[in-house]
Amino acid sequence: MATSNFGRKRRRKPGDLSSLRRSLWAAILTAEGLCDDADAAVRLRALHAMATLAGSYLKTLEIAELEQRIAALEAQAAQPSVRRVA
């Protein structure tokens, strides 16, 4: 007798920032392609999606930059400092 997994959903691994940026950029490109559609409703939805995605993409860029800056500061703080006594 075969068992079914209809009630169970498999958890996905948590994503990282770079994969999120790639996904958002792909979605922006898709929405950009829809901006030339003949249907005005499709164009309007595509423009709205692009505006929303652009905000999310900008936020991920800012977070990535902050993560890099924090990592650099942590690396600098981990190095032993040499003080000169005058």
DAPEBEL-V751763 format. One record per pair of residues at least 4 apart in sequence whose ideal C-beta (glycine too) atoms are under 8 Angstrom apart, sorted by sequence separation. I is the first residue (numbers start at 1). J is the second residue. If there is no record, write none. Layout:
{{I | J} {I | J}}
This chain:
{{15 | 19} {16 | 20} {17 | 21} {18 | 22} {19 | 23} {20 | 24} {21 | 25} {22 | 26} {23 | 27} {24 | 28} {25 | 29} {26 | 30} {27 | 31} {28 | 32} {29 | 33} {30 | 34} {31 | 35} {38 | 42} {39 | 43} {40 | 44} {41 | 45} {42 | 46} {43 | 47} {44 | 48} {45 | 49} {46 | 50} {47 | 51} {48 | 52} {49 | 53} {50 | 54} {51 | 55} {52 | 56} {53 | 57} {54 | 58} {55 | 59} {56 | 60} {57 | 61} {58 | 62} {59 | 63} {60 | 64} {61 | 65} {62 | 66} {63 | 67} {64 | 68} {65 | 69} {66 | 70} {67 | 71} {68 | 72} {69 | 73} {70 | 74} {71 | 75} {72 | 76} {73 | 77} {74 | 78} {75 | 79} {15 | 20} {37 | 42} {37 | 43} {36 | 43} {34 | 42} {35 | 43} {34 | 43} {37 | 46} {34 | 45} {35 | 46} {34 | 46} {35 | 47} {32 | 46} {31 | 46} {34 | 49} {35 | 50} {31 | 47} {31 | 49} {32 | 50} {31 | 50} {27 | 49} {28 | 50} {31 | 53} {28 | 53} {27 | 53} {28 | 54} {24 | 53} {28 | 57} {24 | 56} {25 | 57} {24 | 57} {21 | 57} {24 | 60} {21 | 60} {20 | 60} {21 | 61} {17 | 60} {21 | 64} {17 | 63} {18 | 64} {17 | 64} {17 | 67}}
